[in-house]
Amino acid sequence: MQLTLCFNCEYRNRPTADFCGSCGTPLRRNCPNCSTNNPGAFQFCDDCGAPLSDLARPESAQSTVSRPARASRPGPVGPESHAKSVARRKSRAFGIFWDVPPPQWQWNRAFLRAWTRRNRWELLAVVFLTALAAFLRIYRLGDIPDGFNGDEAWNGIDALRILDQGWIGVYTPGALGNMTGPIYLTALTFLLLDASIFSVRLSMALLGIAAVPATHLLLRLGFGRWVALLGATVLTVSYWHLHFSRMGYQLVSLSLVAPVAGAALLWAMRRQSRWHWLAAGAALGLVPYTYLAFPAFFAAVAGTLAVYLLLKRDTIANTLVTLAFYAFGALLVSTPFLLFLSENWDVYMHRTSMASVFRSHEYPQAGDFAQRASFFATRAWESLTVLARQLRSDGVDGTGGAGPLDLGIAALAYLGLALSIRKWRSPPYLLAALVVILAMLAQLFALPESGTLRRSIAAVPFIAALAAIGAAEVVRLVNRRFGTEGRNIAMAGVALTLAVSSVWNVRYYFGELAQSPTVKFAFVPDHVDALAAAHSFQNPGTIYFYSGRWSFNYESVRFLHPASQGMDRSREFGTFEFEKVHEGPVTYLLVGAYAKEIDRLKELYPDGEIIIDDAPYPRFIVYHLRS
């Protein structure tokens, strides 16, 4: 006999039961519009989307339905009934709760056809959001952000090394040290297209695009359809995620692998199959190959599993066995990383120590305990409020000034965070809260001068989830207080908030942020344009390079013009002089303040060809001598 599993407490009931025998949660709900039989957790019909009528359910069942008066049932009232009541209260107080029923999946044609028909509008919405994400992340990808900085160039250099050598390991010393997992995708992109700025960024943009359906899957498993669609929409238009998806850095890969690993974990918890736990562990094992900020996500998963083990202590033996499968899968996939770590611990920790808060000039090196406690308290406040405001400019990724979320979405996200903490006994809520809190608090131990948003990249999909949870809670509360009309007004308000957020995010990224001084400083467009102008001659010869910020061996030169020959002539990186010391053609490249030396150069060699970038002032001047 196939028993019916309660979505709330996972008690197995007889097939004909209408309510759970353990906690009293309704097991099914018939749609008043199309008569479709829905699981008891659903607020809207899975087939037509109509709101379902309220049924009696206990307050502890975490859903978006209000609690009507309890229906009285005939039966004896005595010690036995009282004991059952106490058992139910204990179950509600200490058990694990879910907002959605466990996934039921079958690999056969009939099931897939029926499942597709039931979810066709949701699938079309996900396809649309993924297509919109692709457009926003690929549109003018080679031009915005303008320029091409050293970290992006290192990605391209290492990708070329992969094409030349094959396997280069799991870690590269380029860009002060990074994991190489995403760089292999960049190498594949080079193989299919070419080695260019667009190709470097495209490989990372593809990971950012894939993060949208991955986030939808995570939220669908944990919170249901409407939260999943809202959260995926927030992520699609988020300038925070959009900006990092359009840069040639490895970091956006963590925003894809983290929700995949989270979804696999939730799936394993619901299906309770050891092989699913093994696969979920394998997904977690991929995380270390993405970006160096992954430890915060690992800590969040560990915290979630600790609470999960605590709440399932009545079946602790079986739970420990399943967690052993999970750990084995993670260890198996992460073995190359662990071997590297065991052999190169000093190398890896040197990279971490370079970004440590203890190297910051703001850290009170000689201060007493009170001063240091005050410093960390201030840093904690900055980290936890970063969703609404971003006080610091980042010279590496160009962010700073405006907060990563507009005020409407930020308010919903903080509401969702508070609600998730309150629902800590539900694994998806707990995981989302821990990932966001720990990823933001990781800033406590990082350099305050940079990396605030980069080091929190794992939290971005989960922050989108919190905003969707907050929006769903607003609708639920208004529905509970004012009924159907109030609910419709609340839903319209949520839709308006999301529309305003979308417009603000897109306009801010492609407008104000793209033209901001921080982005121009980080992505050095004047340097890239100057090099392109110097190499515009058929034979530029040896380039005499004059720049106060970069040397000729800067990574952008090595990637964009690998065959170029040059030497530093600046005061900062070489010996300042104008004498031509090479036979044949030479090209003088004067960048920034050195552009004012052009008159002196023309007096020495009056027959050169000149290119002046004078918008709005001479960023650089190129002076070419044929012989």
C-alpha positions, 0 to 999 in steps of 0.5 A, a space after each residue: 500500500 502506497 502511503 501519503 507523505 505529509 509535506 509538513 512533518 513527513 509522517 506517512 499517512 494512509 492513502 485515503 486520509 485527508 489530514 495528517 495523523 500526526 500534525 493535522 495538516 491537510 494532505 490535499 486541496 481541490 481547486 474550486 475553479 478546475 477541480 484539480 487535486 493539489 497537495 495541501 501546502 499549495 495556496 494556488 492551484 498547480 494547474 490553473 493558478 486559481 487561489 485555493 480555499 482555506 482549510 484547517 491547518 495548524 499554525 506551525 505549518 509554514 505556508 501562506 494560508 491563514 489559520 481558520 478556527 479548528 473543526 471539532 471532531 467527535 471522540 473521547 477526551 481523556 488521558 490518551 487524547 491529551 497525550 496525543 495533543 502533547 505529542 503533536 505540540 512537541 512535533 511542531 516545536 522540534 520537528 523539521 518543516 517544509 513549505 512545499 511537498 517533496 518532489 515526485 519525479 519519474 523518468 517516463 514519457 507519460 509523467 514528463 508529458 503530464 508534468 510539462 502540461 501542468 507547469 507549461 506557463 512556469 516553464 515559459 516564464 523561466 525560458 523568458 527570464 533566461 533569455 532576458 538574462 542572456 540579453 542583459 549579460 551579452 549586450 555590448 559585452 566587449 564595450 561595457 565595461 569599457 576597458 580590460 583590466 589585469 585580472 580579466 587579462 590573467 583569465 585570458 592568459 591562463 586560458 591560452 596556457 590551457 590550450 597550449 599545455 592542457 591541464 594546468 592544475 586547480 590553482 593559478 598564481 595569476 591575479 595574485 592567485 585564483 582557482 582555475 575551474 572557470 578558466 577551462 570554460 574560457 579556454 573552450 570559448 577561445 577554441 570555439 571563437 577566438 582569444 579576445 575581450 569579448 570571448 573572455 567575458 562571454 565565458 563568464 557571462 554564460 555562467 551568470 546566465 545559467 545561474 538564473 534557472 539554477 536559482 529558480 530550481 533551488 527556490 522551487 524546491 525550497 519555497 514553491 512556484 511563486 517565490 521561485 519566479 519572483 526570486 529568479 526575476 530579481 536575480 535576472 535584473 540585479 545590477 550586482 549580479 549583472 555587473 559580475 556576469 559581464 566581467 572576465 573574473 572567475 567569481 561569478 561561477 560561485 553564484 551558479 555552483 552555490 544554488 546548484 549545490 543548495 538545490 541538490 542538498 534540498 532534493 536529497 533531504 526530501 527524497 531521502 535516498 543515499 544516492 541522492 545524498 552522494 550526488 548532492 555531496 558531489 555538487 558541493 565538491 565543485 564549489 572550491 573550484 570556483 572562487 576563493 570566497 567559497 568558505 562562507 558557503 561551506 560554513 552555511 551548509 555545515 550549519 544547516 546540516 548540524 541543525 538538520 541532524 539535531 532535528 532528526 535526532 530520533 533517527 540519528 543512525 540513519 541520518 548519519 549514514 546519509 550524511 556519510 554519503 554526502 561527505 564522501 561525494 564531496 570529498 571525492 569531487 574535491 580531491 584534486 583541490 584537497 591534494 593541492 591544499 595539502 602540498 601548497 598550504 603556504 601558497 594558498 594561505 599567502 593569498 588569503 593573508 594578502 586580503 586579510 583585515 589585519 593588513 589594513 591601515 584601518 585596523 588598530 594595530 596598537 590599539 587595546 581590546 575596546 578599540 579593536 572590538 569597536 572596529 569589528 562592530 563597525 565593520 559588522 554593521 557595514 557588512 550587514 547593511 550593505 544590501 541597502 548602502 555601499 559606502 566604499 569604492 572597490 578599485 578592482 571591480 569598480 563598484 561603490 557608492 550606490 547599494 547593490 539593491 534598490 530600496 524596495 528590494 532591499 527592504 523585502 530582502 531584510 524582511 525575508 531574512 527576518 522571516 527565514 531566521 524565524 523559520 529556522 527549522 525549515 532547511 531551505 529558510 535556514 540555508 538561505 539565512 545562513 548563506 546571506 549572513 555568513 557571506 556578508 559577515 565574511 567582510 569582517 576579516 577581509 580588507 575594508 578597502 576592497 572586495 565588499 561585493 565580490 566576497 559576498 557573491 555566493 549570497 546573491 542568489 539567496 538574497 534574491 530568494 529572501 526578497 521573494 520570501 519577503 514579497 510573499 509574506 507581505 501578500 500573505 499578511 495583507 490577505 490575512 487582514 483584508 481578504 482577496 481584495 487586499 491580496 490583489 492590491 498587495 500583489 500589484 504593489 509587489 509587481 510595481 516594486 519589481 518593475 521599478 527595481 528592474 528599470 532602476 537596475 538596468 539604467 544604473 548599470 548601463 548608465 551611471 555605473 558604466 560611466 563612473 570614475 570607479 569603473 574607469 579606474 578599475 577597467 583602465 580604458 585609457 590604457 587599453 585604447 592607448 595600446 590599440 592606437 599604438 598598434 594601429 600602425 602596420 609596423 609599430 616597431 619597439 614601443 617606448 612606454 610612458 605611464 605613471 600607473 602601468 608598466 609595459 608588462 601589465 597583463 592587458 598588454 600580454 594578452 591583447 598584444 602578446 607579440 608586442 615589443 616595448 620598454 618602459 621609459 617612465 620615471 616610475 618604471 624605467 629611465 625617463 628619456 626620449 633618445 631613440 635607441 633602436 633601429 627601424 620604426 619605434 612608437 612613443 606612447 605617452 599616457 596621462 600626464 606624460 602627454 604634455 611632453 609631446 612638444 619636446 618630443 616633436 622638437 627632437 624628431 619632427 617627422 613623426 606621425 601623431 595620434 591624439 586622444 583628446 576627448 575630453 582631454 589628451 588621455 594619451 598621445 601616440 608618436 610614430 617614427 618610421 625609421 
